[in-house]
Structure formats: structure tokens, C-alpha cells
């Protein structure tokens, strides 16, 4: 670990660390270069592994001041790049147990989802340059677009275009329970 502080800037390079606690949270691996200045925060070479998920990439945030970040987080400029990130819903449920009340979460809590993301802009006007998801046995999607209104969920507006969506009826039935009156084709491919 290398820690520095100079002229209001601070940083930390973590070569590798592991953490676990009594509640069951375990970080199997954490590496990265963390930097903070009065007007920005960045994490590069990030690699975070829990018992079920793996996150790797770059996260950057720029703001006028720490006070402005607190007062108006929506105006924070961000750049996110996640590569081959594996998200298991079990890890999200660990922090917010009532997610299990949603069928799609409870049915798929052990499923591993592979995500790639490239996004930039302000929190309230985020441009999704590339988002891809692979889940289930053969489901994948690729989208681009804009996410507006965050962090206020009441103002949330999505303007997205699906480049390609591929799935199967067996995957759909494993994600959610459909009424018997709905028949889904065995293979679905959508492009747009």
C-alpha cells in the first residue's frame, strides 16, 4: 500500500487486500489506485472481488468542490468504464434484503450477470456509450442512450436504444413467471 497527501491531494494504491466481517460480507480481493483532490475523485485499475461478484474498471468524478458535491450531486461529472464485471444479485440483497420481495430478484439471486459499461456525463444527464449484459443461459443485450434525472427517481427518464437483444423462452421463464396464456417464441432476436 502506498499512501500520499500533498497540497490538498491524497491518494492510495492498494496492491491487494482481503477483508471479511462477522455479518458475512467478504472482500476476497481489492486492488486499485484511489486519488482524491478538492475537485475530483478517481479509482483506476480497480479490481474488487466478493464471494459472488467481480468488479473491474475505472471510475472518475469531477465536481466544483466537495461542498458542491454534497449540495448538488446531480451536477457531478462522471466517467465509468466497467469491463467484464460480474454481478450476482446475492451481493445486492446483502445490503438491501427487501429486494427479495421482487420476483425477478428472488428467482435470480444466485445468477451471475456479466456487464460491460462505458458511460460519461453528469449524474443527471448520463450518456451510455455502451452497455452490454450477458445473463441466463443465452440472453444478451446491448444498448446505448441517455439516463436523465438521477439521483431523483421521480425525475428519472431513460432514452435508450437497443442495438441487439437475444434471449430464449427458457431464459425468460427462468427470470419471471409468465401467465400460461402468454406464449413466447423459443428464440428471440431483436435489433434496432
Secondary structure, DSSP 8 states (H G I E B T S, - for coil): -EEEEETTEEEEEEEEEEEE-TTS-EEEEEEEEEEEETTEEEEEEEEEEESS-EEEEEEEEE-S-HHHHHH-GGG-EEEEEEEEEEEEHHHHHHH-GGGGGSHHHHHHTT-EEEEEEEEEEETTEEEEEEEEEEETTTEEEEEEEEEESTT-GGG-EEEEEEEEEEEEHHHHHHHS---TT----SEEEEE-
